[in-house]
């Protein structure tokens, strides 16, 4: 669970959102909160995978476009 929280935190920081760094009242996570973190972790990984695929497709299409222009 800590790995997932660190991953989510790093993704949030990449987008330059602010995170409350307070360490007061850190209770154990409730099952509902753990399920939400699992879902967010899964969704973010899927978004990153899709973004990489889109970036790759864009680069391939751009390369094909320039090849067609040159011929």
N, CA, C, O and CB atoms as a CASP TS submission, in Angstrom:
PFRMAT TS
TARGET T0000
AUTHOR 0000-0000-0000
METHOD Language model
MODEL 1
PARENT N/A
ATOM      1  N   UNK     1       0.821  -1.183   0.000  1.00  0.00           N
ATOM      2  CA  UNK     1       0.000   0.000   0.000  1.00  0.00           C
ATOM      3  C   UNK     1       0.871   1.255   0.000  1.00  0.00           C
ATOM      4  O   UNK     1       0.538   2.242  -0.656  1.00  0.00           O
ATOM      5  CB  UNK     1      -0.938  -0.006   1.201  1.00  0.00           C
ATOM      6  N   UNK     2       1.980   1.220   0.729  1.00  0.00           N
ATOM      7  CA  UNK     2       2.866   2.387   0.756  1.00  0.00           C
ATOM      8  C   UNK     2       3.426   2.686  -0.627  1.00  0.00           C
ATOM      9  O   UNK     2       3.573   3.850  -0.999  1.00  0.00           O
ATOM     10  CB  UNK     2       4.012   2.164   1.745  1.00  0.00           C
ATOM     11  N   UNK     3       3.737   1.646  -1.388  1.00  0.00           N
ATOM     12  CA  UNK     3       4.252   1.838  -2.738  1.00  0.00           C
ATOM     13  C   UNK     3       3.212   2.555  -3.593  1.00  0.00           C
ATOM     14  O   UNK     3       3.549   3.459  -4.358  1.00  0.00           O
ATOM     15  CB  UNK     3       4.638   0.485  -3.374  1.00  0.00           C
ATOM     16  N   UNK     4       1.958   2.155  -3.463  1.00  0.00           N
ATOM     17  CA  UNK     4       0.892   2.779  -4.244  1.00  0.00           C
ATOM     18  C   UNK     4       0.721   4.241  -3.852  1.00  0.00           C
ATOM     19  O   UNK     4       0.524   5.103  -4.708  1.00  0.00           O
ATOM     20  CB  UNK     4      -0.428   2.023  -4.054  1.00  0.00           C
ATOM     21  N   UNK     5       0.797   4.508  -2.568  1.00  0.00           N
ATOM     22  CA  UNK     5       0.664   5.893  -2.108  1.00  0.00           C
ATOM     23  C   UNK     5       1.830   6.738  -2.609  1.00  0.00           C
ATOM     24  O   UNK     5       1.630   7.876  -3.034  1.00  0.00           O
ATOM     25  CB  UNK     5       0.588   5.950  -0.569  1.00  0.00           C
ATOM     26  N   UNK     6       3.048   6.193  -2.565  1.00  0.00           N
ATOM     27  CA  UNK     6       4.210   6.934  -3.091  1.00  0.00           C
ATOM     28  C   UNK     6       4.061   7.176  -4.591  1.00  0.00           C
ATOM     29  O   UNK     6       4.401   8.253  -5.081  1.00  0.00           O
ATOM     30  CB  UNK     6       5.523   6.163  -2.807  1.00  0.00           C
ATOM     31  N   UNK     7       3.552   6.176  -5.327  1.00  0.00           N
ATOM     32  CA  UNK     7       3.345   6.334  -6.764  1.00  0.00           C
ATOM     33  C   UNK     7       2.335   7.446  -7.031  1.00  0.00           C
ATOM     34  O   UNK     7       2.575   8.317  -7.868  1.00  0.00           O
ATOM     35  CB  UNK     7       2.868   5.008  -7.395  1.00  0.00           C
ATOM     36  N   UNK     8       1.204   7.421  -6.323  1.00  0.00           N
ATOM     37  CA  UNK     8       0.197   8.462  -6.502  1.00  0.00           C
ATOM     38  C   UNK     8       0.764   9.836  -6.149  1.00  0.00           C
ATOM     39  O   UNK     8       0.501  10.820  -6.840  1.00  0.00           O
ATOM     40  CB  UNK     8      -1.039   8.164  -5.643  1.00  0.00           C
ATOM     41  N   UNK     9       1.535   9.894  -5.083  1.00  0.00           N
ATOM     42  CA  UNK     9       2.150  11.155  -4.669  1.00  0.00           C
ATOM     43  C   UNK     9       3.107  11.674  -5.736  1.00  0.00           C
ATOM     44  O   UNK     9       3.122  12.871  -6.023  1.00  0.00           O
ATOM     45  CB  UNK     9       2.891  10.979  -3.340  1.00  0.00           C
ATOM     46  N   UNK    10       3.900  10.792  -6.322  1.00  0.00           N
ATOM     47  CA  UNK    10       4.844  11.234  -7.352  1.00  0.00           C
ATOM     48  C   UNK    10       4.114  11.715  -8.599  1.00  0.00           C
ATOM     49  O   UNK    10       4.548  12.672  -9.240  1.00  0.00           O
ATOM     50  CB  UNK    10       5.808  10.099  -7.715  1.00  0.00           C
ATOM     51  N   UNK    11       3.008  11.058  -8.950  1.00  0.00           N
ATOM     52  CA  UNK    11       2.235  11.492 -10.113  1.00  0.00           C
ATOM     53  C   UNK    11       1.601  12.860  -9.866  1.00  0.00           C
ATOM     54  O   UNK    11       1.563  13.698 -10.767  1.00  0.00           O
ATOM     55  CB  UNK    11       1.149  10.459 -10.452  1.00  0.00           C
ATOM     56  N   UNK    12       1.113  13.085  -8.669  1.00  0.00           N
ATOM     57  CA  UNK    12       0.520  14.379  -8.326  1.00  0.00           C
ATOM     58  C   UNK    12       1.590  15.466  -8.365  1.00  0.00           C
ATOM     59  O   UNK    12       1.345  16.560  -8.874  1.00  0.00           O
ATOM     60  CB  UNK    12      -0.147  14.325  -6.927  1.00  0.00           C
ATOM     61  N   UNK    13       2.773  15.170  -7.830  1.00  0.00           N
ATOM     62  CA  UNK    13       3.853  16.160  -7.833  1.00  0.00           C
ATOM     63  C   UNK    13       4.337  16.460  -9.245  1.00  0.00           C
ATOM     64  O   UNK    13       4.728  17.591  -9.533  1.00  0.00           O
ATOM     65  CB  UNK    13       5.019  15.672  -6.982  1.00  0.00           C
ATOM     66  N   UNK    14       4.316  15.452 -10.144  1.00  0.00           N
ATOM     67  CA  UNK    14       4.718  15.684 -11.537  1.00  0.00           C
ATOM     68  C   UNK    14       3.850  16.750 -12.183  1.00  0.00           C
ATOM     69  O   UNK    14       4.324  17.547 -12.993  1.00  0.00           O
ATOM     70  CB  UNK    14       4.639  14.384 -12.346  1.00  0.00           C
ATOM     71  N   UNK    15       2.580  16.756 -11.818  1.00  0.00           N
ATOM     72  CA  UNK    15       1.647  17.725 -12.397  1.00  0.00           C
ATOM     73  C   UNK    15       1.623  19.041 -11.629  1.00  0.00           C
ATOM     74  O   UNK    15       0.812  19.924 -11.907  1.00  0.00           O
ATOM     75  CB  UNK    15       0.252  17.139 -12.438  1.00  0.00           C
ATOM     76  N   UNK    16       2.532  19.155 -10.653  1.00  0.00           N
ATOM     77  CA  UNK    16       2.726  20.382  -9.869  1.00  0.00           C
ATOM     78  C   UNK    16       1.495  20.777  -9.049  1.00  0.00           C
ATOM     79  O   UNK    16       1.224  21.963  -8.861  1.00  0.00           O
ATOM     80  CB  UNK    16       3.096  21.519 -10.792  1.00  0.00           C
ATOM     81  N   UNK    17       0.760  19.787  -8.565  1.00  0.00           N
ATOM     82  CA  UNK    17      -0.315  20.048  -7.615  1.00  0.00           C
ATOM     83  C   UNK    17       0.293  20.072  -6.226  1.00  0.00           C
ATOM     84  O   UNK    17       1.277  19.383  -5.958  1.00  0.00           O
ATOM     85  CB  UNK    17      -1.453  18.977  -7.719  1.00  0.00           C
ATOM     86  N   UNK    18      -0.285  20.855  -5.357  1.00  0.00           N
ATOM     87  CA  UNK    18       0.251  20.903  -3.998  1.00  0.00           C
ATOM     88  C   UNK    18      -0.321  19.753  -3.179  1.00  0.00           C
ATOM     89  O   UNK    18      -1.464  19.337  -3.367  1.00  0.00           O
ATOM     90  CB  UNK    18      -0.070  22.262  -3.325  1.00  0.00           C
ATOM     91  N   UNK    19       0.504  19.254  -2.267  1.00  0.00           N
ATOM     92  CA  UNK    19       0.109  18.153  -1.399  1.00  0.00           C
ATOM     93  C   UNK    19       0.309  18.605   0.032  1.00  0.00           C
ATOM     94  O   UNK    19       1.345  19.174   0.375  1.00  0.00           O
ATOM     95  CB  UNK    19       0.923  16.854  -1.703  1.00  0.00           C
ATOM     96  N   UNK    20      -0.678  18.352   0.858  1.00  0.00           N
ATOM     97  CA  UNK    20      -0.559  18.672   2.278  1.00  0.00           C
ATOM     98  C   UNK    20       0.407  17.685   2.903  1.00  0.00           C
ATOM     99  O   UNK    20       0.135  16.485   2.946  1.00  0.00           O
ATOM    100  CB  UNK    20      -1.949  18.631   2.995  1.00  0.00           C
ATOM    101  N   UNK    21       1.528  18.181   3.385  1.00  0.00           N
ATOM    102  CA  UNK    21       2.584  17.330   3.922  1.00  0.00           C
ATOM    103  C   UNK    21       2.458  17.107   5.427  1.00  0.00           C
ATOM    104  O   UNK    21       3.375  16.569   6.047  1.00  0.00           O
ATOM    105  CB  UNK    21       3.930  17.933   3.612  1.00  0.00           C
ATOM    106  N   UNK    22       1.341  17.509   6.021  1.00  0.00           N
ATOM    107  CA  UNK    22       1.217  17.376   7.471  1.00  0.00           C
ATOM    108  C   UNK    22       1.176  15.906   7.872  1.00  0.00           C
ATOM    109  O   UNK    22       0.625  15.065   7.162  1.00  0.00           O
ATOM    110  CB  UNK    22      -0.042  18.101   7.975  1.00  0.00           C
ATOM    111  N   UNK    23       1.758  15.625   9.001  1.00  0.00           N
ATOM    112  CA  UNK    23       1.790  14.247   9.487  1.00  0.00           C
ATOM    113  C   UNK    23       0.943  14.092  10.740  1.00  0.00           C
ATOM    114  O   UNK    23       1.054  13.093  11.451  1.00  0.00           O
ATOM    115  CB  UNK    23       3.227  13.812   9.769  1.00  0.00           C
ATOM    116  N   UNK    24       0.100  15.073  11.010  1.00  0.00           N
ATOM    117  CA  UNK    24      -0.786  15.004  12.160  1.00  0.00           C
ATOM    118  C   UNK    24      -1.979  14.111  11.829  1.00  0.00           C
ATOM    119  O   UNK    24      -2.431  14.063  10.685  1.00  0.00           O
ATOM    120  CB  UNK    24      -1.255  16.417  12.580  1.00  0.00           C
ATOM    121  N   UNK    25      -2.476  13.416  12.825  1.00  0.00           N
ATOM    122  CA  UNK    25      -3.670  12.583  12.688  1.00  0.00           C
ATOM    123  C   UNK    25      -3.568  11.576  11.555  1.00  0.00           C
ATOM    124  O   UNK    25      -4.481  11.474  10.735  1.00  0.00           O
ATOM    125  CB  UNK    25      -4.874  13.451  12.473  1.00  0.00           C
ATOM    126  N   UNK    26      -2.497  10.851  11.499  1.00  0.00           N
ATOM    127  CA  UNK    26      -2.357   9.811  10.490  1.00  0.00           C
ATOM    128  C   UNK    26      -2.906   8.504  11.054  1.00  0.00           C
ATOM    129  O   UNK    26      -2.181   7.718  11.665  1.00  0.00           O
ATOM    130  CB  UNK    26      -0.869   9.650  10.052  1.00  0.00           C
ATOM    131  N   UNK    27      -4.186   8.292  10.838  1.00  0.00           N
ATOM    132  CA  UNK    27      -4.828   7.066  11.292  1.00  0.00           C
ATOM    133  C   UNK    27      -4.645   5.987  10.233  1.00  0.00           C
ATOM    134  O   UNK    27      -4.273   6.269   9.094  1.00  0.00           O
ATOM    135  CB  UNK    27      -6.333   7.300  11.587  1.00  0.00           C
ATOM    136  N   UNK    28      -4.910   4.764  10.625  1.00  0.00           N
ATOM    137  CA  UNK    28      -4.850   3.657   9.665  1.00  0.00           C
ATOM    138  C   UNK    28      -5.923   3.869   8.603  1.00  0.00           C
ATOM    139  O   UNK    28      -7.003   4.391   8.881  1.00  0.00           O
ATOM    140  CB  UNK    28      -5.039   2.277  10.379  1.00  0.00           C
ATOM    141  N   UNK    29      -5.604   3.455   7.389  1.00  0.00           N
ATOM    142  CA  UNK    29      -6.559   3.616   6.299  1.00  0.00           C
ATOM    143  C   UNK    29      -7.740   2.678   6.480  1.00  0.00           C
ATOM    144  O   UNK    29      -7.594   1.535   6.913  1.00  0.00           O
ATOM    145  CB  UNK    29      -5.884   3.362   4.948  1.00  0.00           C
ATOM    146  N   UNK    30      -8.900   3.186   6.143  1.00  0.00           N
ATOM    147  CA  UNK    30     -10.115   2.378   6.187  1.00  0.00           C
ATOM    148  C   UNK    30     -10.180   1.551   4.910  1.00  0.00           C
ATOM    149  O   UNK    30      -9.572   1.922   3.907  1.00  0.00           O
ATOM    150  CB  UNK    30     -11.392   3.272   6.348  1.00  0.00           C
ATOM    151  N   UNK    31     -10.905   0.438   4.931  1.00  0.00           N
ATOM    152  CA  UNK    31     -11.012  -0.399   3.723  1.00  0.00           C
ATOM    153  C   UNK    31     -11.491   0.378   2.498  1.00  0.00           C
ATOM    154  O   UNK    31     -11.023   0.137   1.385  1.00  0.00           O
ATOM    155  CB  UNK    31     -11.957  -1.555   3.981  1.00  0.00           C
ATOM    156  N   UNK    32     -12.416   1.302   2.700  1.00  0.00           N
ATOM    157  CA  UNK    32     -12.921   2.093   1.572  1.00  0.00           C
ATOM    158  C   UNK    32     -11.804   2.963   0.986  1.00  0.00           C
ATOM    159  O   UNK    32     -11.690   3.100  -0.232  1.00  0.00           O
ATOM    160  CB  UNK    32     -14.114   2.978   2.019  1.00  0.00           C
ATOM    161  N   UNK    33     -10.984   3.548   1.862  1.00  0.00           N
ATOM    162  CA  UNK    33      -9.866   4.376   1.405  1.00  0.00           C
ATOM    163  C   UNK    33      -8.818   3.526   0.691  1.00  0.00           C
ATOM    164  O   UNK    33      -8.241   3.954  -0.308  1.00  0.00           O
ATOM    165  CB  UNK    33      -9.227   5.119   2.591  1.00  0.00           C
ATOM    166  N   UNK    34      -8.577   2.331   1.204  1.00  0.00           N
ATOM    167  CA  UNK    34      -7.621   1.436   0.548  1.00  0.00           C
ATOM    168  C   UNK    34      -8.124   1.036  -0.834  1.00  0.00           C
ATOM    169  O   UNK    34      -7.344   0.967  -1.784  1.00  0.00           O
ATOM    170  CB  UNK    34      -7.375   0.181   1.408  1.00  0.00           C
ATOM    171  N   UNK    35      -9.425   0.773  -0.949  1.00  0.00           N
ATOM    172  CA  UNK    35     -10.003   0.424  -2.250  1.00  0.00           C
ATOM    173  C   UNK    35      -9.887   1.598  -3.216  1.00  0.00           C
ATOM    174  O   UNK    35      -9.622   1.405  -4.403  1.00  0.00           O
ATOM    175  CB  UNK    35     -11.480   0.004  -2.094  1.00  0.00           C
ATOM    176  N   UNK    36     -10.085   2.818  -2.709  1.00  0.00           N
ATOM    177  CA  UNK    36      -9.972   4.000  -3.563  1.00  0.00           C
ATOM    178  C   UNK    36      -8.535   4.176  -4.043  1.00  0.00           C
ATOM    179  O   UNK    36      -8.307   4.516  -5.204  1.00  0.00           O
ATOM    180  CB  UNK    36     -10.441   5.259  -2.811  1.00  0.00           C
ATOM    181  N   UNK    37      -7.570   3.947  -3.163  1.00  0.00           N
ATOM    182  CA  UNK    37      -6.162   4.061  -3.550  1.00  0.00           C
ATOM    183  C   UNK    37      -5.819   3.006  -4.592  1.00  0.00           C
ATOM    184  O   UNK    37      -5.107   3.297  -5.553  1.00  0.00           O
ATOM    185  CB  UNK    37      -5.241   3.919  -2.318  1.00  0.00           C
ATOM    186  N   UNK    38      -6.316   1.784  -4.413  1.00  0.00           N
ATOM    187  CA  UNK    38      -6.086   0.732  -5.406  1.00  0.00           C
ATOM    188  C   UNK    38      -6.649   1.130  -6.764  1.00  0.00           C
ATOM    189  O   UNK    38      -5.998   0.942  -7.792  1.00  0.00           O
ATOM    190  CB  UNK    38      -6.714  -0.590  -4.943  1.00  0.00           C
ATOM    191  N   UNK    39      -7.868   1.685  -6.766  1.00  0.00           N
ATOM    192  CA  UNK    39      -8.498   2.087  -8.027  1.00  0.00           C
ATOM    193  C   UNK    39      -7.727   3.235  -8.669  1.00  0.00           C
ATOM    194  O   UNK    39      -7.486   3.219  -9.876  1.00  0.00           O
ATOM    195  CB  UNK    39      -9.965   2.497  -7.793  1.00  0.00           C
ATOM    196  N   UNK    40      -7.340   4.226  -7.879  1.00  0.00           N
ATOM    197  CA  UNK    40      -6.567   5.347  -8.421  1.00  0.00           C
ATOM    198  C   UNK    40      -5.234   4.875  -8.987  1.00  0.00           C
ATOM    199  O   UNK    40      -4.805   5.340 -10.043  1.00  0.00           O
ATOM    200  CB  UNK    40      -6.330   6.404  -7.340  1.00  0.00           C
ATOM    201  N   UNK    41      -4.584   3.961  -8.292  1.00  0.00           N
ATOM    202  CA  UNK    41      -3.317   3.400  -8.755  1.00  0.00           C
ATOM    203  C   UNK    41      -3.509   2.714 -10.103  1.00  0.00           C
ATOM    204  O   UNK    41      -2.733   2.927 -11.034  1.00  0.00           O
ATOM    205  CB  UNK    41      -2.749   2.405  -7.718  1.00  0.00           C
ATOM    206  N   UNK    42      -4.536   1.898 -10.198  1.00  0.00           N
ATOM    207  CA  UNK    42      -4.825   1.182 -11.452  1.00  0.00           C
ATOM    208  C   UNK    42      -5.145   2.166 -12.571  1.00  0.00           C
ATOM    209  O   UNK    42      -4.620   2.047 -13.678  1.00  0.00           O
ATOM    210  CB  UNK    42      -6.001   0.198 -11.259  1.00  0.00           C
ATOM    211  N   UNK    43      -6.013   3.144 -12.276  1.00  0.00           N
ATOM    212  CA  UNK    43      -6.409   4.121 -13.289  1.00  0.00           C
ATOM    213  C   UNK    43      -5.220   4.942 -13.780  1.00  0.00           C
ATOM    214  O   UNK    43      -5.087   5.180 -14.980  1.00  0.00           O
ATOM    215  CB  UNK    43      -7.482   5.047 -12.733  1.00  0.00           C
ATOM    216  N   UNK    44      -4.352   5.377 -12.861  1.00  0.00           N
ATOM    217  CA  UNK    44      -3.187   6.168 -13.269  1.00  0.00           C
ATOM    218  C   UNK    44      -2.221   5.361 -14.124  1.00  0.00           C
ATOM    219  O   UNK    44      -1.667   5.877 -15.095  1.00  0.00           O
ATOM    220  CB  UNK    44      -2.461   6.703 -12.045  1.00  0.00           C
ATOM    221  N   UNK    45      -2.018   4.104 -13.769  1.00  0.00           N
ATOM    222  CA  UNK    45      -1.147   3.255 -14.583  1.00  0.00           C
ATOM    223  C   UNK    45      -1.728   3.075 -15.974  1.00  0.00           C
ATOM    224  O   UNK    45      -0.995   3.089 -16.963  1.00  0.00           O
ATOM    225  CB  UNK    45      -0.940   1.887 -13.914  1.00  0.00           C
ATOM    226  N   UNK    46      -3.049   2.906 -16.057  1.00  0.00           N
ATOM    227  CA  UNK    46      -3.697   2.753 -17.354  1.00  0.00           C
ATOM    228  C   UNK    46      -3.593   4.048 -18.167  1.00  0.00           C
ATOM    229  O   UNK    46      -3.345   4.005 -19.372  1.00  0.00           O
ATOM    230  CB  UNK    46      -5.172   2.351 -17.172  1.00  0.00           C
ATOM    231  N   UNK    47      -3.778   5.176 -17.524  1.00  0.00           N
ATOM    232  CA  UNK    47      -3.652   6.469 -18.205  1.00  0.00           C
ATOM    233  C   UNK    47      -2.233   6.655 -18.730  1.00  0.00           C
ATOM    234  O   UNK    47      -2.047   7.094 -19.865  1.00  0.00           O
ATOM    235  CB  UNK    47      -4.026   7.627 -17.254  1.00  0.00           C
ATOM    236  N   UNK    48      -1.233   6.328 -17.919  1.00  0.00           N
ATOM    237  CA  UNK    48       0.159   6.458 -18.354  1.00  0.00           C
ATOM    238  C   UNK    48       0.458   5.544 -19.533  1.00  0.00           C
ATOM    239  O   UNK    48       1.148   5.946 -20.470  1.00  0.00           O
ATOM    240  CB  UNK    48       1.109   6.145 -17.200  1.00  0.00           C
ATOM    241  N   UNK    49      -0.057   4.314 -19.495  1.00  0.00           N
ATOM    242  CA  UNK    49       0.139   3.375 -20.602  1.00  0.00           C
ATOM    243  C   UNK    49      -0.510   3.906 -21.872  1.00  0.00           C
ATOM    244  O   UNK    49       0.087   3.863 -22.948  1.00  0.00           O
ATOM    245  CB  UNK    49      -0.436   1.990 -20.250  1.00  0.00           C
ATOM    246  N   UNK    50      -1.738   4.409 -21.745  1.00  0.00           N
ATOM    247  CA  UNK    50      -2.438   4.955 -22.907  1.00  0.00           C
ATOM    248  C   UNK    50      -1.738   6.200 -23.449  1.00  0.00           C
ATOM    249  O   UNK    50      -1.656   6.382 -24.664  1.00  0.00           O
ATOM    250  CB  UNK    50      -3.884   5.287 -22.543  1.00  0.00           C
ATOM    251  N   UNK    51      -1.238   7.049 -22.568  1.00  0.00           N
ATOM    252  CA  UNK    51      -0.526   8.252 -23.012  1.00  0.00           C
ATOM    253  C   UNK    51       0.742   7.871 -23.768  1.00  0.00           C
ATOM    254  O   UNK    51       1.068   8.489 -24.781  1.00  0.00           O
ATOM    255  CB  UNK    51      -0.179   9.156 -21.809  1.00  0.00           C
ATOM    256  N   UNK    52       1.454   6.866 -23.287  1.00  0.00           N
ATOM    257  CA  UNK    52       2.655   6.402 -23.991  1.00  0.00           C
ATOM    258  C   UNK    52       2.304   5.852 -25.367  1.00  0.00           C
ATOM    259  O   UNK    52       3.005   6.119 -26.344  1.00  0.00           O
ATOM    260  CB  UNK    52       3.381   5.329 -23.166  1.00  0.00           C
ATOM    261  N   UNK    53       1.215   5.081 -25.446  1.00  0.00           N
ATOM    262  CA  UNK    53       0.789   4.522 -26.734  1.00  0.00           C
ATOM    263  C   UNK    53       0.386   5.638 -27.695  1.00  0.00           C
ATOM    264  O   UNK    53       0.734   5.593 -28.875  1.00  0.00           O
ATOM    265  CB  UNK    53      -0.385   3.537 -26.538  1.00  0.00           C
ATOM    266  N   UNK    54      -0.339   6.632 -27.203  1.00  0.00           N
ATOM    267  CA  UNK    54      -0.732   7.759 -28.050  1.00  0.00           C
ATOM    268  C   UNK    54       0.481   8.541 -28.537  1.00  0.00           C
ATOM    269  O   UNK    54       0.541   8.942 -29.699  1.00  0.00           O
ATOM    270  CB  UNK    54      -1.678   8.686 -27.291  1.00  0.00           C
ATOM    271  N   UNK    55       1.443   8.757 -27.651  1.00  0.00           N
ATOM    272  CA  UNK    55       2.667   9.474 -28.024  1.00  0.00           C
ATOM    273  C   UNK    55       3.421   8.704 -29.105  1.00  0.00           C
ATOM    274  O   UNK    55       3.917   9.296 -30.064  1.00  0.00           O
ATOM    275  CB  UNK    55       3.574   9.690 -26.787  1.00  0.00           C
ATOM    276  N   UNK    56       3.504   7.388 -28.947  1.00  0.00           N
ATOM    277  CA  UNK    56       4.191   6.551 -29.932  1.00  0.00           C
ATOM    278  C   UNK    56       3.465   6.601 -31.275  1.00  0.00           C
ATOM    279  O   UNK    56       4.099   6.746 -32.320  1.00  0.00           O
ATOM    280  CB  UNK    56       4.290   5.095 -29.431  1.00  0.00           C
ATOM    281  N   UNK    57       2.135   6.480 -31.247  1.00  0.00           N
ATOM    282  CA  UNK    57       1.358   6.545 -32.487  1.00  0.00           C
ATOM    283  C   UNK    57       1.512   7.900 -33.165  1.00  0.00           C
ATOM    284  O   UNK    57       1.643   7.975 -34.387  1.00  0.00           O
ATOM    285  CB  UNK    57      -0.119   6.267 -32.205  1.00  0.00           C
ATOM    286  N   UNK    58       1.496   8.965 -32.379  1.00  0.00           N
ATOM    287  CA  UNK    58       1.659  10.299 -32.940  1.00  0.00           C
ATOM    288  C   UNK    58       3.008  10.432 -33.635  1.00  0.00           C
ATOM    289  O   UNK    58       3.094  10.953 -34.747  1.00  0.00           O
ATOM    290  CB  UNK    58       1.519  11.359 -31.846  1.00  0.00           C
ATOM    291  N   UNK    59       4.059   9.960 -32.974  1.00  0.00           N
ATOM    292  CA  UNK    59       5.396  10.044 -33.565  1.00  0.00           C
ATOM    293  C   UNK    59       5.490   9.230 -34.848  1.00  0.00           C
ATOM    294  O   UNK    59       6.099   9.674 -35.821  1.00  0.00           O
ATOM    295  CB  UNK    59       6.448   9.566 -32.568  1.00  0.00           C
ATOM    296  N   UNK    60       4.887   8.033 -34.857  1.00  0.00           N
ATOM    297  CA  UNK    60       4.912   7.204 -36.062  1.00  0.00           C
ATOM    298  C   UNK    60       4.133   7.861 -37.197  1.00  0.00           C
ATOM    299  O   UNK    60       4.573   7.840 -38.347  1.00  0.00           O
ATOM    300  CB  UNK    60       4.338   5.816 -35.765  1.00  0.00           C
ATOM    301  N   UNK    61       2.979   8.442 -36.877  1.00  0.00           N
ATOM    302  CA  UNK    61       2.187   9.111 -37.911  1.00  0.00           C
ATOM    303  C   UNK    61       2.885  10.367 -38.426  1.00  0.00           C
ATOM    304  O   UNK    61       2.821  10.666 -39.619  1.00  0.00           O
ATOM    305  CB  UNK    61       0.805   9.471 -37.367  1.00  0.00           C
ATOM    306  N   UNK    62       3.543  11.093 -37.546  1.00  0.00           N
ATOM    307  CA  UNK    62       4.290  12.278 -37.968  1.00  0.00           C
ATOM    308  C   UNK    62       5.430  11.877 -38.896  1.00  0.00           C
ATOM    309  O   UNK    62       5.680  12.537 -39.904  1.00  0.00           O
ATOM    310  CB  UNK    62       4.838  13.046 -36.744  1.00  0.00           C
ATOM    311  N   UNK    63       6.114  10.804 -38.555  1.00  0.00           N
ATOM    312  CA  UNK    63       7.193  10.309 -39.410  1.00  0.00           C
ATOM    313  C   UNK    63       6.648   9.874 -40.768  1.00  0.00           C
ATOM    314  O   UNK    63       7.254  10.165 -41.800  1.00  0.00           O
ATOM    315  CB  UNK    63       7.925   9.138 -38.730  1.00  0.00           C
ATOM    316  N   UNK    64       5.519   9.185 -40.777  1.00  0.00           N
ATOM    317  CA  UNK    64       4.910   8.757 -42.042  1.00  0.00           C
ATOM    318  C   UNK    64       4.490   9.960 -42.875  1.00  0.00           C
ATOM    319  O   UNK    64       4.649   9.957 -44.096  1.00  0.00           O
ATOM    320  CB  UNK    64       3.696   7.850 -41.779  1.00  0.00           C
ATOM    321  N   UNK    65       3.961  10.975 -42.230  1.00  0.00           N
ATOM    322  CA  UNK    65       3.542  12.189 -42.929  1.00  0.00           C
ATOM    323  C   UNK    65       4.729  12.835 -43.638  1.00  0.00           C
ATOM    324  O   UNK    65       4.631  13.212 -44.806  1.00  0.00           O
ATOM    325  CB  UNK    65       2.901  13.186 -41.946  1.00  0.00           C
ATOM    326  N   UNK    66       5.850  12.959 -42.927  1.00  0.00           N
ATOM    327  CA  UNK    66       7.028  13.578 -43.540  1.00  0.00           C
ATOM    328  C   UNK    66       7.607  12.705 -44.646  1.00  0.00           C
ATOM    329  O   UNK    66       8.137  13.223 -45.628  1.00  0.00           O
ATOM    330  CB  UNK    66       8.094  13.850 -42.481  1.00  0.00           C
ATOM    331  N   UNK    67       7.511  11.389 -44.497  1.00  0.00           N
ATOM    332  CA  UNK    67       7.966  10.498 -45.560  1.00  0.00           C
ATOM    333  C   UNK    67       7.115  10.665 -46.808  1.00  0.00           C
ATOM    334  O   UNK    67       7.636  10.645 -47.924  1.00  0.00           O
ATOM    335  CB  UNK    67       7.932   9.044 -45.091  1.00  0.00           C
ATOM    336  N   UNK    68       5.808  10.829 -46.627  1.00  0.00           N
ATOM    337  CA  UNK    68       4.926  11.036 -47.775  1.00  0.00           C
ATOM    338  C   UNK    68       5.178  12.389 -48.428  1.00  0.00           C
ATOM    339  O   UNK    68       5.117  12.509 -49.652  1.00  0.00           O
ATOM    340  CB  UNK    68       3.461  10.927 -47.348  1.00  0.00           C
ATOM    341  N   UNK    69       5.459  13.396 -47.631  1.00  0.00           N
ATOM    342  CA  UNK    69       5.735  14.724 -48.175  1.00  0.00           C
ATOM    343  C   UNK    69       7.021  14.699 -48.996  1.00  0.00           C
ATOM    344  O   UNK    69       7.105  15.354 -50.034  1.00  0.00           O
ATOM    345  CB  UNK    69       5.839  15.767 -47.041  1.00  0.00           C
ATOM    346  N   UNK    70       8.014  13.954 -48.543  1.00  0.00           N
ATOM    347  CA  UNK    70       9.312  13.912 -49.218  1.00  0.00           C
ATOM    348  C   UNK    70       9.284  13.092 -50.509  1.00  0.00           C
ATOM    349  O   UNK    70      10.170  13.240 -51.351  1.00  0.00           O
ATOM    350  CB  UNK    70      10.354  13.345 -48.283  1.00  0.00           C
ATOM    351  N   UNK    71       8.283  12.233 -50.671  1.00  0.00           N
ATOM    352  CA  UNK    71       8.259  11.407 -51.894  1.00  0.00           C
ATOM    353  C   UNK    71       7.410  12.002 -52.964  1.00  0.00           C
ATOM    354  O   UNK    71       7.289  11.430 -54.047  1.00  0.00           O
ATOM    355  CB  UNK    71       7.765  10.025 -51.594  1.00  0.00           C
TER
END
